[in-house]
Amino acid sequence: MPGRTGAWRTARGDLPLDRPRILGVVNVTPDSFWDGGRHAGVDAALARAETLLEEGADILDVGGESTRPGAQPVPAAEELRRVVPVVREIVRRWPDALVSVDTVKAEVPRAALAEGAAILNDVSGLRLDPGLGRVAAEAGAGLILMHSRGDVAEMARYATAQYGADPVAEIVDELTAATGRARDAGIADEAVVLDPGLGFSKRTEHSIAVLAQLDRIGALGRPILIGPSRKRFVGEVAGGLPPEERLEGTLAACVVGLLGGARLFRVHDVGPARRALAVAEAVRRVR
Ligand code: HH2
């Protein structure tokens, strides 16, 4: 099946996707919706990174700017101050760990790649800073193109979730445009992973439709990443649960996603996700 099990080209070598891969979230922010403020200093972020690696994370996704609804945009200088020392120390302590940087600004990966980061995670799908594509191309970095609409403060708001009769078709079209921007920037197809952006510019029914029809995104021929971790849609379908009661729903979404073709999973709870995905992967293999 296209995009399903090849390898993902990153600045630190190819990552085989013959098994599900997990990105553990290291948010170095005061305001992220789940872990904001918990790992905001370098030491706390490193302790978090160590836990996630012990639990089996394949990639550490370091972010210095929250995208929660109404989050305050962070100036590049502040994002650099938050992210770069953490990337530097992770690479120094765990040289084999793959690091991705969750940002929409070119200045941040430019510095982080110089410190040894391998992957850029752009939740705007190269809409907000075209310079980010050029940085990724020059470094040969892996690039996650996530679907969203609007700027950082708007992209998790329902105001950007206006769709016609077939939301998944619109998401596929917009991801196709994102891959075009990546190509225009000189990024190799093999470096690109696509993410439908669960909970971004999507009401609950849109995130569920995406999970049900991931094969339409897989048809674009690139590996798929999903990030359902403790998001609002997970709570809403279970009757309105708060973030602390959304782990089981997160695992269910990961399992459904894997069976629909996703190979990469961005989560806060790496150990539980790894255990759930091992079962789903065993089933997928004998299908
Ligand atoms: N979700 C969040 C942030 N970055 N990146 C990708 N590729 N896919 C996602 O689904 C995704 C993402 C939101 O989660 P979190 O980082 O925990 O929250 P916040 O944006 O408040 O920091």
py3Dmol code that shows the C-alpha trace and the ligand (Angstrom):
import py3Dmol

protein = """\
ATOM      1  CA  MET A   1       0.000   0.000   0.000  1.00  0.00           C
ATOM      2  CA  PRO A   2       1.472   3.410  -0.889  1.00  0.00           C
ATOM      3  CA  GLY A   3       3.258   5.214   1.854  1.00  0.00           C
ATOM      4  CA  ARG A   4       2.716   2.494   4.358  1.00  0.00           C
ATOM      5  CA  THR A   5       5.933   0.807   5.292  1.00  0.00           C
ATOM      6  CA  GLY A   6       8.918   2.312   3.431  1.00  0.00           C
ATOM      7  CA  ALA A   7      11.431   4.512   5.206  1.00  0.00           C
ATOM      8  CA  TRP A   8      11.402   8.171   6.163  1.00  0.00           C
ATOM      9  CA  ARG A   9      14.415  10.240   5.142  1.00  0.00           C
ATOM     10  CA  THR A  10      15.655  12.563   7.901  1.00  0.00           C
ATOM     11  CA  ALA A  11      18.775  14.669   8.457  1.00  0.00           C
ATOM     12  CA  ARG A  12      20.119  11.853  10.662  1.00  0.00           C
ATOM     13  CA  GLY A  13      19.482   8.953   8.298  1.00  0.00           C
ATOM     14  CA  ASP A  14      16.487   6.901   7.183  1.00  0.00           C
ATOM     15  CA  LEU A  15      13.936   5.735   9.750  1.00  0.00           C
ATOM     16  CA  PRO A  16      12.401   2.411   8.634  1.00  0.00           C
ATOM     17  CA  LEU A  17       8.616   2.345   9.001  1.00  0.00           C
ATOM     18  CA  ASP A  18       8.376  -1.432   9.102  1.00  0.00           C
ATOM     19  CA  ARG A  19       6.845  -0.972  12.567  1.00  0.00           C
ATOM     20  CA  PRO A  20       4.791   1.816  14.143  1.00  0.00           C
ATOM     21  CA  ARG A  21       6.921   4.744  15.298  1.00  0.00           C
ATOM     22  CA  ILE A  22       6.121   6.949  18.253  1.00  0.00           C
ATOM     23  CA  LEU A  23       6.899  10.638  18.713  1.00  0.00           C
ATOM     24  CA  GLY A  24       6.951  11.551  22.394  1.00  0.00           C
ATOM     25  CA  VAL A  25       5.856  15.117  23.091  1.00  0.00           C
ATOM     26  CA  VAL A  26       8.284  17.402  24.940  1.00  0.00           C
ATOM     27  CA  ASN A  27       6.501  20.738  25.227  1.00  0.00           C
ATOM     28  CA  VAL A  28       8.824  23.427  26.573  1.00  0.00           C
ATOM     29  CA  THR A  29       5.926  25.834  26.982  1.00  0.00           C
ATOM     30  CA  PRO A  30       4.120  27.427  29.909  1.00  0.00           C
ATOM     31  CA  ASP A  31       0.700  27.051  28.262  1.00  0.00           C
ATOM     32  CA  SER A  32       0.266  23.782  26.304  1.00  0.00           C
ATOM     33  CA  PHE A  33      -3.172  22.301  26.922  1.00  0.00           C
ATOM     34  CA  TRP A  34      -1.964  19.084  28.606  1.00  0.00           C
ATOM     35  CA  ASP A  35       1.640  19.452  29.744  1.00  0.00           C
ATOM     36  CA  GLY A  36       2.035  23.250  29.731  1.00  0.00           C
ATOM     37  CA  GLY A  37       4.451  24.389  32.445  1.00  0.00           C
ATOM     38  CA  ARG A  38       5.382  20.831  33.451  1.00  0.00           C
ATOM     39  CA  HIS A  39       8.667  20.627  31.520  1.00  0.00           C
ATOM     40  CA  ALA A  40       9.276  24.303  30.862  1.00  0.00           C
ATOM     41  CA  GLY A  41      12.900  24.427  32.111  1.00  0.00           C
ATOM     42  CA  VAL A  42      15.805  22.589  30.474  1.00  0.00           C
ATOM     43  CA  ASP A  43      16.231  20.126  33.363  1.00  0.00           C
ATOM     44  CA  ALA A  44      12.526  19.284  33.490  1.00  0.00           C
ATOM     45  CA  ALA A  45      12.432  18.857  29.713  1.00  0.00           C
ATOM     46  CA  LEU A  46      15.428  16.511  29.843  1.00  0.00           C
ATOM     47  CA  ALA A  47      13.860  14.447  32.607  1.00  0.00           C
ATOM     48  CA  ARG A  48      10.741  14.190  30.452  1.00  0.00           C
ATOM     49  CA  ALA A  49      12.825  13.210  27.418  1.00  0.00           C
ATOM     50  CA  GLU A  50      14.538  10.476  29.407  1.00  0.00           C
ATOM     51  CA  THR A  51      11.207   9.039  30.541  1.00  0.00           C
ATOM     52  CA  LEU A  52       9.832   9.080  27.010  1.00  0.00           C
ATOM     53  CA  LEU A  53      12.944   7.344  25.637  1.00  0.00           C
ATOM     54  CA  GLU A  54      12.743   4.689  28.381  1.00  0.00           C
ATOM     55  CA  GLU A  55       9.102   4.136  27.457  1.00  0.00           C
ATOM     56  CA  GLY A  56      10.122   3.511  23.844  1.00  0.00           C
ATOM     57  CA  ALA A  57       9.814   6.809  21.978  1.00  0.00           C
ATOM     58  CA  ASP A  58      11.429   6.672  18.531  1.00  0.00           C
ATOM     59  CA  ILE A  59      11.468  10.447  18.156  1.00  0.00           C
ATOM     60  CA  LEU A  60      11.302  13.308  20.665  1.00  0.00           C
ATOM     61  CA  ASP A  61       9.129  16.165  19.381  1.00  0.00           C
ATOM     62  CA  VAL A  62      10.271  19.368  21.062  1.00  0.00           C
ATOM     63  CA  GLY A  63       7.922  22.357  20.892  1.00  0.00           C
ATOM     64  CA  GLY A  64       8.219  25.896  22.235  1.00  0.00           C
ATOM     65  CA  GLU A  65       4.900  27.361  21.117  1.00  0.00           C
ATOM     66  CA  SER A  66       1.428  26.144  22.055  1.00  0.00           C
ATOM     67  CA  THR A  67      -1.304  25.949  19.423  1.00  0.00           C
ATOM     68  CA  ARG A  68      -4.167  25.593  21.902  1.00  0.00           C
ATOM     69  CA  PRO A  69      -7.164  27.774  21.012  1.00  0.00           C
ATOM     70  CA  GLY A  70      -6.287  31.391  21.728  1.00  0.00           C
ATOM     71  CA  ALA A  71      -2.645  30.656  22.675  1.00  0.00           C
ATOM     72  CA  GLN A  72      -0.429  33.714  22.583  1.00  0.00           C
ATOM     73  CA  PRO A  73       1.962  33.685  19.593  1.00  0.00           C
ATOM     74  CA  VAL A  74       5.570  33.384  20.765  1.00  0.00           C
ATOM     75  CA  PRO A  75       8.270  35.639  19.238  1.00  0.00           C
ATOM     76  CA  ALA A  76      11.042  33.720  17.474  1.00  0.00           C
ATOM     77  CA  ALA A  77      13.682  34.849  19.992  1.00  0.00           C
ATOM     78  CA  GLU A  78      11.672  33.390  22.882  1.00  0.00           C
ATOM     79  CA  GLU A  79      10.956  30.159  21.023  1.00  0.00           C
ATOM     80  CA  LEU A  80      14.671  29.806  20.280  1.00  0.00           C
ATOM     81  CA  ARG A  81      15.478  30.405  23.942  1.00  0.00           C
ATOM     82  CA  ARG A  82      13.068  27.638  24.956  1.00  0.00           C
ATOM     83  CA  VAL A  83      13.840  25.037  22.287  1.00  0.00           C
ATOM     84  CA  VAL A  84      17.518  25.212  21.301  1.00  0.00           C
ATOM     85  CA  PRO A  85      19.141  24.371  24.678  1.00  0.00           C
ATOM     86  CA  VAL A  86      16.795  21.404  25.074  1.00  0.00           C
ATOM     87  CA  VAL A  87      17.613  20.050  21.598  1.00  0.00           C
ATOM     88  CA  ARG A  88      21.324  20.569  22.241  1.00  0.00           C
ATOM     89  CA  GLU A  89      21.255  18.650  25.535  1.00  0.00           C
ATOM     90  CA  ILE A  90      19.073  15.819  24.213  1.00  0.00           C
ATOM     91  CA  VAL A  91      21.485  15.267  21.311  1.00  0.00           C
ATOM     92  CA  ARG A  92      24.492  15.435  23.649  1.00  0.00           C
ATOM     93  CA  ARG A  93      23.067  12.958  26.190  1.00  0.00           C
ATOM     94  CA  TRP A  94      21.323  10.591  23.784  1.00  0.00           C
ATOM     95  CA  PRO A  95      23.193  10.811  20.469  1.00  0.00           C
ATOM     96  CA  ASP A  96      21.052   8.074  18.921  1.00  0.00           C
ATOM     97  CA  ALA A  97      17.745   9.795  19.697  1.00  0.00           C
ATOM     98  CA  LEU A  98      15.956  11.409  16.765  1.00  0.00           C
ATOM     99  CA  VAL A  99      14.720  14.906  17.559  1.00  0.00           C
ATOM    100  CA  SER A 100      11.981  16.763  15.736  1.00  0.00           C
ATOM    101  CA  VAL A 101      11.124  20.401  16.285  1.00  0.00           C
ATOM    102  CA  ASP A 102       7.495  21.504  16.373  1.00  0.00           C
ATOM    103  CA  THR A 103       7.521  25.026  14.947  1.00  0.00           C
ATOM    104  CA  VAL A 104       6.106  27.206  12.177  1.00  0.00           C
ATOM    105  CA  LYS A 105       9.070  29.607  12.029  1.00  0.00           C
ATOM    106  CA  ALA A 106      12.216  29.103   9.925  1.00  0.00           C
ATOM    107  CA  GLU A 107      14.593  30.643  12.482  1.00  0.00           C
ATOM    108  CA  VAL A 108      13.903  27.913  15.018  1.00  0.00           C
ATOM    109  CA  PRO A 109      14.784  24.821  12.929  1.00  0.00           C
ATOM    110  CA  ARG A 110      17.750  26.631  11.418  1.00  0.00           C
ATOM    111  CA  ALA A 111      19.278  26.724  14.910  1.00  0.00           C
ATOM    112  CA  ALA A 112      17.890  23.362  16.051  1.00  0.00           C
ATOM    113  CA  LEU A 113      19.165  21.495  12.975  1.00  0.00           C
ATOM    114  CA  ALA A 114      22.621  22.914  13.628  1.00  0.00           C
ATOM    115  CA  GLU A 115      22.384  21.327  17.100  1.00  0.00           C
ATOM    116  CA  GLY A 116      21.511  17.918  15.650  1.00  0.00           C
ATOM    117  CA  ALA A 117      17.734  17.876  15.198  1.00  0.00           C
ATOM    118  CA  ALA A 118      16.635  15.594  12.342  1.00  0.00           C
ATOM    119  CA  ILE A 119      13.026  16.500  11.580  1.00  0.00           C
ATOM    120  CA  LEU A 120      10.803  19.586  11.305  1.00  0.00           C
ATOM    121  CA  ASN A 121       7.192  19.346  12.381  1.00  0.00           C
ATOM    122  CA  ASP A 122       5.281  22.192  10.729  1.00  0.00           C
ATOM    123  CA  VAL A 123       1.666  22.330  11.925  1.00  0.00           C
ATOM    124  CA  SER A 124       0.963  24.896   9.205  1.00  0.00           C
ATOM    125  CA  GLY A 125       2.046  22.596   6.336  1.00  0.00           C
ATOM    126  CA  LEU A 126       4.440  25.283   5.019  1.00  0.00           C
ATOM    127  CA  ARG A 127       1.620  27.873   4.838  1.00  0.00           C
ATOM    128  CA  LEU A 128       2.981  30.364   7.368  1.00  0.00           C
ATOM    129  CA  ASP A 129       6.734  30.616   6.694  1.00  0.00           C
ATOM    130  CA  PRO A 130       7.993  29.575   3.241  1.00  0.00           C
ATOM    131  CA  GLY A 131      11.540  29.936   4.603  1.00  0.00           C
ATOM    132  CA  LEU A 132      10.955  26.807   6.681  1.00  0.00           C
ATOM    133  CA  GLY A 133      10.822  24.711   3.505  1.00  0.00           C
ATOM    134  CA  ARG A 134      14.141  26.091   2.339  1.00  0.00           C
ATOM    135  CA  VAL A 135      15.741  25.304   5.725  1.00  0.00           C
ATOM    136  CA  ALA A 136      14.407  21.734   5.585  1.00  0.00           C
ATOM    137  CA  ALA A 137      15.663  21.290   2.012  1.00  0.00           C
ATOM    138  CA  GLU A 138      19.165  22.595   2.763  1.00  0.00           C
ATOM    139  CA  ALA A 139      19.552  20.348   5.812  1.00  0.00           C
ATOM    140  CA  GLY A 140      17.951  17.279   4.204  1.00  0.00           C
ATOM    141  CA  ALA A 141      15.613  17.215   7.200  1.00  0.00           C
ATOM    142  CA  GLY A 142      12.522  15.063   7.542  1.00  0.00           C
ATOM    143  CA  LEU A 143       9.395  17.200   7.308  1.00  0.00           C
ATOM    144  CA  ILE A 144       5.967  16.642   8.820  1.00  0.00           C
ATOM    145  CA  LEU A 145       3.331  18.557   6.863  1.00  0.00           C
ATOM    146  CA  MET A 146       0.249  18.888   9.049  1.00  0.00           C
ATOM    147  CA  HIS A 147      -3.140  20.091   7.829  1.00  0.00           C
ATOM    148  CA  SER A 148      -4.542  23.196   9.470  1.00  0.00           C
ATOM    149  CA  ARG A 149      -6.052  26.528   8.512  1.00  0.00           C
ATOM    150  CA  GLY A 150      -5.391  29.998   9.899  1.00  0.00           C
ATOM    151  CA  ASP A 151      -2.542  31.260  12.039  1.00  0.00           C
ATOM    152  CA  VAL A 152      -1.206  29.738  15.260  1.00  0.00           C
ATOM    153  CA  ALA A 153      -3.828  31.386  17.464  1.00  0.00           C
ATOM    154  CA  GLU A 154      -6.710  30.387  15.147  1.00  0.00           C
ATOM    155  CA  MET A 155      -5.818  26.907  13.926  1.00  0.00           C
ATOM    156  CA  ALA A 156      -7.318  25.023  16.861  1.00  0.00           C
ATOM    157  CA  ARG A 157     -10.484  27.140  16.844  1.00  0.00           C
ATOM    158  CA  TYR A 158     -13.719  25.912  15.320  1.00  0.00           C
ATOM    159  CA  ALA A 159     -13.962  29.123  13.250  1.00  0.00           C
ATOM    160  CA  THR A 160     -11.424  27.567  10.849  1.00  0.00           C
ATOM    161  CA  ALA A 161     -13.418  24.304  10.646  1.00  0.00           C
ATOM    162  CA  GLN A 162     -15.825  25.246   7.832  1.00  0.00           C
ATOM    163  CA  TYR A 163     -16.288  22.421   5.320  1.00  0.00           C
ATOM    164  CA  GLY A 164     -18.721  21.403   2.590  1.00  0.00           C
ATOM    165  CA  ALA A 165     -20.200  17.932   2.120  1.00  0.00           C
ATOM    166  CA  ASP A 166     -16.856  16.092   1.986  1.00  0.00           C
ATOM    167  CA  PRO A 167     -14.396  17.426   4.595  1.00  0.00           C
ATOM    168  CA  VAL A 168     -11.811  14.712   3.905  1.00  0.00           C
ATOM    169  CA  ALA A 169     -11.664  15.690   0.210  1.00  0.00           C
ATOM    170  CA  GLU A 170     -10.849  19.279   1.242  1.00  0.00           C
ATOM    171  CA  ILE A 171      -8.186  18.076   3.675  1.00  0.00           C
ATOM    172  CA  VAL A 172      -6.662  15.861   0.956  1.00  0.00           C
ATOM    173  CA  ASP A 173      -6.630  18.842  -1.454  1.00  0.00           C
ATOM    174  CA  GLU A 174      -4.957  21.086   1.125  1.00  0.00           C
ATOM    175  CA  LEU A 175      -2.353  18.426   1.977  1.00  0.00           C
ATOM    176  CA  THR A 176      -1.715  18.030  -1.747  1.00  0.00           C
ATOM    177  CA  ALA A 177      -1.044  21.778  -1.915  1.00  0.00           C
ATOM    178  CA  ALA A 178       1.337  21.430   1.053  1.00  0.00           C
ATOM    179  CA  THR A 179       3.299  18.684  -0.701  1.00  0.00           C
ATOM    180  CA  GLY A 180       3.510  20.992  -3.739  1.00  0.00           C
ATOM    181  CA  ARG A 181       5.020  23.729  -1.552  1.00  0.00           C
ATOM    182  CA  ALA A 182       7.530  21.195  -0.196  1.00  0.00           C
ATOM    183  CA  ARG A 183       8.506  20.108  -3.703  1.00  0.00           C
ATOM    184  CA  ASP A 184       8.865  23.730  -4.821  1.00  0.00           C
ATOM    185  CA  ALA A 185      11.229  24.305  -1.882  1.00  0.00           C
ATOM    186  CA  GLY A 186      13.411  21.427  -3.109  1.00  0.00           C
ATOM    187  CA  ILE A 187      12.404  18.855  -0.483  1.00  0.00           C
ATOM    188  CA  ALA A 188      12.627  15.209  -1.565  1.00  0.00           C
ATOM    189  CA  ASP A 189       9.324  13.305  -1.467  1.00  0.00           C
ATOM    190  CA  GLU A 190      11.038  10.672   0.712  1.00  0.00           C
ATOM    191  CA  ALA A 191      11.510  13.286   3.458  1.00  0.00           C
ATOM    192  CA  VAL A 192       7.793  14.116   3.717  1.00  0.00           C
ATOM    193  CA  VAL A 193       5.274  12.683   6.173  1.00  0.00           C
ATOM    194  CA  LEU A 194       1.635  13.818   6.063  1.00  0.00           C
ATOM    195  CA  ASP A 195      -0.545  14.517   9.092  1.00  0.00           C
ATOM    196  CA  PRO A 196      -4.277  15.280   8.810  1.00  0.00           C
ATOM    197  CA  GLY A 197      -4.060  17.457  11.948  1.00  0.00           C
ATOM    198  CA  LEU A 198      -6.615  15.882  14.282  1.00  0.00           C
ATOM    199  CA  GLY A 199      -8.378  18.630  16.244  1.00  0.00           C
ATOM    200  CA  PHE A 200      -6.862  21.410  14.097  1.00  0.00           C
ATOM    201  CA  SER A 201      -9.438  23.325  12.055  1.00  0.00           C
ATOM    202  CA  LYS A 202     -11.704  20.360  12.766  1.00  0.00           C
ATOM    203  CA  ARG A 203     -14.768  19.814  14.871  1.00  0.00           C
ATOM    204  CA  THR A 204     -15.135  16.407  16.502  1.00  0.00           C
ATOM    205  CA  GLU A 205     -17.053  14.988  13.518  1.00  0.00           C
ATOM    206  CA  HIS A 206     -14.265  16.107  11.177  1.00  0.00           C
ATOM    207  CA  SER A 207     -11.545  14.382  13.238  1.00  0.00           C
ATOM    208  CA  ILE A 208     -13.656  11.218  13.345  1.00  0.00           C
ATOM    209  CA  ALA A 209     -14.226  11.380   9.566  1.00  0.00           C
ATOM    210  CA  VAL A 210     -10.465  11.701   9.046  1.00  0.00           C
ATOM    211  CA  LEU A 211      -9.784   8.661  11.232  1.00  0.00           C
ATOM    212  CA  ALA A 212     -12.436   6.687   9.367  1.00  0.00           C
ATOM    213  CA  GLN A 213     -11.031   7.634   5.943  1.00  0.00           C
ATOM    214  CA  LEU A 214      -7.264   7.739   6.467  1.00  0.00           C
ATOM    215  CA  ASP A 215      -6.856   5.604   3.347  1.00  0.00           C
ATOM    216  CA  ARG A 216      -7.776   8.681   1.262  1.00  0.00           C
ATOM    217  CA  ILE A 217      -4.774  10.487   2.761  1.00  0.00           C
ATOM    218  CA  GLY A 218      -2.614   7.373   2.340  1.00  0.00           C
ATOM    219  CA  ALA A 219      -3.450   7.516  -1.370  1.00  0.00           C
ATOM    220  CA  LEU A 220      -1.194  10.597  -1.561  1.00  0.00           C
ATOM    221  CA  GLY A 221       1.659   8.104  -1.242  1.00  0.00           C
ATOM    222  CA  ARG A 222       3.448   9.384   1.842  1.00  0.00           C
ATOM    223  CA  PRO A 223       3.572   7.899   5.375  1.00  0.00           C
ATOM    224  CA  ILE A 224       0.848   9.188   7.697  1.00  0.00           C
ATOM    225  CA  LEU A 225       1.331  10.565  11.197  1.00  0.00           C
ATOM    226  CA  ILE A 226      -1.558  11.211  13.591  1.00  0.00           C
ATOM    227  CA  GLY A 227      -1.629  13.163  16.843  1.00  0.00           C
ATOM    228  CA  PRO A 228      -4.806  12.326  18.766  1.00  0.00           C
ATOM    229  CA  SER A 229      -3.189  12.648  22.194  1.00  0.00           C
ATOM    230  CA  ARG A 230      -5.748  13.727  24.832  1.00  0.00           C
ATOM    231  CA  LYS A 231      -7.416  16.087  22.365  1.00  0.00           C
ATOM    232  CA  ARG A 232     -10.874  17.582  22.761  1.00  0.00           C
ATOM    233  CA  PHE A 233     -12.505  15.273  20.183  1.00  0.00           C
ATOM    234  CA  VAL A 234     -11.373  12.264  22.233  1.00  0.00           C
ATOM    235  CA  GLY A 235     -13.159  13.683  25.286  1.00  0.00           C
ATOM    236  CA  GLU A 236     -16.236  14.730  23.353  1.00  0.00           C
ATOM    237  CA  VAL A 237     -17.029  11.345  21.822  1.00  0.00           C
ATOM    238  CA  ALA A 238     -16.799   9.798  25.291  1.00  0.00           C
ATOM    239  CA  GLY A 239     -19.398  12.175  26.712  1.00  0.00           C
ATOM    240  CA  GLY A 240     -17.265  15.186  27.597  1.00  0.00           C
ATOM    241  CA  LEU A 241     -14.211  13.880  29.453  1.00  0.00           C
ATOM    242  CA  PRO A 242     -11.434  16.242  30.658  1.00  0.00           C
ATOM    243  CA  PRO A 243      -7.843  15.785  29.351  1.00  0.00           C
ATOM    244  CA  GLU A 244      -6.812  13.621  32.324  1.00  0.00           C
ATOM    245  CA  GLU A 245      -9.473  11.042  31.376  1.00  0.00           C
ATOM    246  CA  ARG A 246      -8.618  10.854  27.671  1.00  0.00           C
ATOM    247  CA  LEU A 247      -5.795   8.284  27.685  1.00  0.00           C
ATOM    248  CA  GLU A 248      -7.938   5.268  26.761  1.00  0.00           C
ATOM    249  CA  GLY A 249      -9.641   7.199  23.971  1.00  0.00           C
ATOM    250  CA  THR A 250      -6.237   8.314  22.720  1.00  0.00           C
ATOM    251  CA  LEU A 251      -5.108   4.686  22.538  1.00  0.00           C
ATOM    252  CA  ALA A 252      -8.299   3.717  20.701  1.00  0.00           C
ATOM    253  CA  ALA A 253      -7.647   6.477  18.160  1.00  0.00           C
ATOM    254  CA  CYS A 254      -4.048   5.272  17.693  1.00  0.00           C
ATOM    255  CA  VAL A 255      -5.219   1.691  17.084  1.00  0.00           C
ATOM    256  CA  VAL A 256      -7.898   2.793  14.615  1.00  0.00           C
ATOM    257  CA  GLY A 257      -5.320   5.019  12.925  1.00  0.00           C
ATOM    258  CA  LEU A 258      -2.789   2.224  12.577  1.00  0.00           C
ATOM    259  CA  LEU A 259      -5.387  -0.070  11.027  1.00  0.00           C
ATOM    260  CA  GLY A 260      -6.280   2.775   8.662  1.00  0.00           C
ATOM    261  CA  GLY A 261      -2.675   3.131   7.504  1.00  0.00           C
ATOM    262  CA  ALA A 262      -0.936   5.519   9.949  1.00  0.00           C
ATOM    263  CA  ARG A 263       2.676   4.582  10.785  1.00  0.00           C
ATOM    264  CA  LEU A 264       3.642   7.430  13.125  1.00  0.00           C
ATOM    265  CA  PHE A 265       1.915   8.517  16.332  1.00  0.00           C
ATOM    266  CA  ARG A 266       2.530  11.729  18.270  1.00  0.00           C
ATOM    267  CA  VAL A 267       1.553  11.147  21.914  1.00  0.00           C
ATOM    268  CA  HIS A 268       2.203  12.328  25.451  1.00  0.00           C
ATOM    269  CA  ASP A 269       1.881   8.782  26.893  1.00  0.00           C
ATOM    270  CA  VAL A 270       4.501   6.747  25.054  1.00  0.00           C
ATOM    271  CA  GLY A 271       4.463   3.519  27.108  1.00  0.00           C
ATOM    272  CA  PRO A 272       0.688   2.960  26.864  1.00  0.00           C
ATOM    273  CA  ALA A 273       0.701   3.860  23.160  1.00  0.00           C
ATOM    274  CA  ARG A 274       3.558   1.443  22.449  1.00  0.00           C
ATOM    275  CA  ARG A 275       1.713  -1.411  24.190  1.00  0.00           C
ATOM    276  CA  ALA A 276      -1.577  -0.713  22.423  1.00  0.00           C
ATOM    277  CA  LEU A 277       0.069  -0.311  19.016  1.00  0.00           C
ATOM    278  CA  ALA A 278       1.990  -3.593  19.400  1.00  0.00           C
ATOM    279  CA  VAL A 279      -1.329  -5.458  19.447  1.00  0.00           C
ATOM    280  CA  ALA A 280      -2.767  -3.478  16.538  1.00  0.00           C
ATOM    281  CA  GLU A 281       0.406  -4.025  14.501  1.00  0.00           C
ATOM    282  CA  ALA A 282       0.345  -7.781  15.162  1.00  0.00           C
ATOM    283  CA  VAL A 283      -3.212  -7.890  13.810  1.00  0.00           C
ATOM    284  CA  ARG A 284      -2.347  -5.714  10.805  1.00  0.00           C
ATOM    285  CA  ARG A 285       0.485  -8.044   9.838  1.00  0.00           C
ATOM    286  CA  VAL A 286      -1.712 -11.138   9.572  1.00  0.00           C
ATOM    287  CA  ARG A 287      -4.536  -9.359   7.725  1.00  0.00           C
TER     288      ARG A 287
END
"""
ligand_1 = """\
22
HH2
N -0.797 18.428 17.855
C -0.331 19.379 18.681
C 0.907 19.985 18.450
N 1.683 19.599 17.409
N 2.018 18.248 15.507
C 1.575 17.310 14.659
N 2.322 16.941 13.608
N 0.355 16.704 14.828
C -0.478 17.024 15.861
O -1.588 16.470 15.945
C -0.037 18.037 16.785
C 1.240 18.638 16.573
C -1.150 19.800 19.857
O -0.802 19.094 20.999
P 0.168 19.623 22.161
O 1.545 19.881 21.642
O 0.117 18.679 23.283
O -0.512 20.959 22.643
P -0.126 22.493 22.483
O -0.335 22.853 21.052
O -1.097 23.197 23.407
O 1.310 22.676 22.895
"""
view = py3Dmol.view(width=600, height=400)
view.addModel(protein, "pdb")
view.setStyle({"model": 0}, {"cartoon": {"style": "trace"}})
view.addModel(ligand_1, "xyz")
view.setStyle({"model": 1}, {"stick": {}})
view.zoomTo()
view.show()
